[in-house]
Amino acid sequence: MPNAFAPISLEELYLLVQRDDRRAFDVLYDQTWKDLYTKTCARLGDESMSLDILQEVYIDIWNKRNIREIRNVQAYLHNAIKYKVIDFFRANKYTFEVIEDFVEIIAGSEYADSSFAANELQAIIACWLEQLPHKRKEIFKLKLEQGLSTAEISEILHISPKTVQNQLLHAKTELRGLLKKIFTLFLGV
C-alpha cells in the first residue's frame, strides 16, 4: 500500500498527530526512528537502552500531542533524545570521563543548542565535583561554598596552607578545563 503521507513534512505529520491520527504518528515514527536510534546508540553504546530512550520519547510525543506545540519536529526529537541521554547518565552516576566524552558527542550534533541549559551545566559540575579525590573535594567545597581563606581551610582540616593551595590549584585547573571545553563545544566560543 503506498504511503499517503510521504510527500508531507514532519511538521505536517505532527499536526495530524495532534488531531489523534494514529497513522500519521506511525509514519512520523517510521521516518525518524532510524536516525535517532543510530545517534542514541553512538552516544550510549547500548542498543537496548537506546531503544528504551526512543520509546520514552515517542510515547511522550503521543501522550502530549494535544498540549505540546512542536514547530521543528526534527530538532525537537534530537533535543528530546539528548536530554533523555543526559538524564540517563545523571541517574546512573557515570564517571566524569564518560560524561566528558558525551558532552563532546552532543556538541558535535547539528542540533546542539546554542546555549547550554544552566541545570545541565550544574549537573555536570556536580558530577565532576563528586569525582574529585576526597580531600580535594572537601577543600574545594569549603572554598567555594563557604568562601573560607586558605589559612582557615588549613586550620579546619589540619593540613598545611601549601597543601590547600595545591589542591585548590588542581581543582581550579580541572574545572577551568571542563568549563572551557563545555563552552567551546556548546557555544562555539
C-alpha positions in Angstrom: 0.0 0.0 0.0 1.6 3.3 -1.0 2.3 5.8 1.8 -0.3 8.6 1.7 1.9 10.8 4.0 5.2 10.5 2.1 5.1 13.9 0.4 4.3 15.9 3.5 6.7 17.3 6.0 7.3 16.1 9.6 5.6 19.2 10.9 2.5 18.5 8.8 2.6 14.9 10.1 2.7 16.2 13.6 -0.3 18.5 13.0 -2.2 15.3 12.0 -0.8 13.5 15.1 -2.2 16.4 17.2 -5.6 15.5 15.7 -5.2 12.0 17.1 -4.2 10.5 13.7 -2.5 7.2 14.6 -1.4 6.5 11.0 0.3 9.9 10.9 2.1 9.0 14.1 3.2 5.7 12.7 4.6 7.4 9.6 6.3 10.1 11.7 7.9 7.3 13.7 8.9 5.3 10.6 10.6 8.4 9.0 12.5 9.4 12.1 13.4 6.5 14.4 16.3 5.0 12.5 18.4 8.2 12.5 17.6 8.8 16.2 18.4 5.2 17.1 21.8 5.4 15.4 22.7 8.6 17.1 21.5 7.4 20.5 23.5 4.2 20.2 26.6 6.2 19.3 26.1 8.2 22.5 25.3 5.3 24.8 26.9 2.3 23.2 23.9 0.3 24.4 21.3 -0.8 21.9 18.7 -1.9 24.5 18.9 1.4 26.4 18.8 3.3 23.2 15.6 1.6 22.2 14.2 2.3 25.7 15.0 6.0 25.4 13.5 6.2 21.9 10.3 4.5 23.2 10.1 7.1 26.0 10.4 10.0 23.6 7.8 8.7 21.2 5.4 7.7 24.0 5.8 11.3 25.3 5.1 12.8 21.9 1.9 10.7 21.6 0.7 11.3 25.2 1.3 15.1 25.0 0.2 15.6 21.4 -2.8 17.7 22.4 -0.8 20.1 24.6 2.6 20.3 23.0 3.4 22.6 20.1 6.3 21.5 18.0 7.4 23.8 15.2 10.6 21.8 14.2 10.0 18.1 14.7 13.5 17.0 13.7 15.2 19.5 16.2 12.6 18.6 18.9 13.3 14.9 18.6 17.1 15.4 18.6 16.9 17.6 21.7 14.5 15.2 23.5 16.9 12.4 22.9 19.8 14.5 24.0 18.1 15.3 27.3 17.0 11.8 27.9 20.6 10.6 27.5 21.8 13.3 29.9 19.2 12.1 32.4 20.4 8.5 31.9 24.0 9.5 32.6 22.9 11.5 35.7 20.7 8.7 37.0 23.4 6.2 36.6 26.2 8.4 38.1 28.6 7.7 35.3 32.2 8.7 35.8 33.2 12.2 34.8 35.2 10.9 31.9 32.2 9.3 30.3 30.2 12.5 30.7 33.0 14.5 29.2 33.0 12.2 26.2 29.3 12.5 26.0 29.5 16.3 26.0 31.8 16.1 23.0 29.4 13.8 21.2 26.3 16.0 21.8 28.1 19.2 20.9 29.1 17.7 17.6 25.5 17.2 16.8 24.0 19.5 14.2 21.1 20.0 16.7 23.2 21.1 19.7 21.6 24.1 21.5 23.2 27.5 21.1 23.3 27.7 24.9 23.7 25.0 27.4 20.9 24.8 30.0 22.0 26.0 33.4 20.7 23.0 35.2 22.6 20.7 32.9 25.8 22.6 33.5 25.2 22.4 37.2 24.7 18.6 36.9 27.9 18.1 35.1 29.8 20.3 37.6 28.2 18.4 40.5 29.3 15.1 38.9 32.8 16.5 38.4 32.9 17.6 42.0 31.9 14.1 43.2 34.7 12.5 41.2 37.4 14.6 42.9 39.6 12.9 45.5 38.1 13.2 48.9 40.5 15.8 50.4 40.4 18.0 47.2 36.6 17.9 47.1 36.5 18.9 50.8 38.9 21.8 50.3 37.1 23.0 47.1 33.7 22.9 48.8 35.0 24.9 51.8 36.5 27.5 49.5 33.5 27.5 47.0 30.5 27.1 49.3 31.8 28.9 52.5 34.3 31.3 51.0 36.9 30.4 53.5 40.5 31.5 53.1 43.5 29.2 52.6 44.5 29.7 56.2 41.0 28.9 57.5 40.8 25.8 55.5 44.3 24.7 56.6 43.3 25.2 60.2 39.9 23.4 59.9 41.4 20.3 58.1 44.7 20.3 59.9 46.8 20.4 56.8 49.4 22.9 55.6 48.4 26.0 53.7 50.6 24.9 50.8 48.6 21.7 50.5 45.4 23.7 50.4 46.8 25.9 47.7 48.0 23.0 45.7 44.7 21.2 45.9 42.7 24.3 45.0 45.0 24.9 42.1 44.5 21.4 40.8 40.7 21.6 41.2 40.5 25.1 39.6 42.7 23.9 36.7 40.5 20.9 36.1 37.3 22.9 36.4 38.6 25.6 34.1 39.5 23.0 31.5 36.0 21.4 31.8 34.2 24.8 31.5 36.4 25.8 28.6 35.5 22.5 26.8 31.8 22.9 27.6 31.6 26.5 26.4 33.8 25.8 23.4 31.6 22.9 22.3 28.2 24.3 23.2 28.7 28.0 22.4 31.2 27.8 19.7 33.5 30.2 21.6 
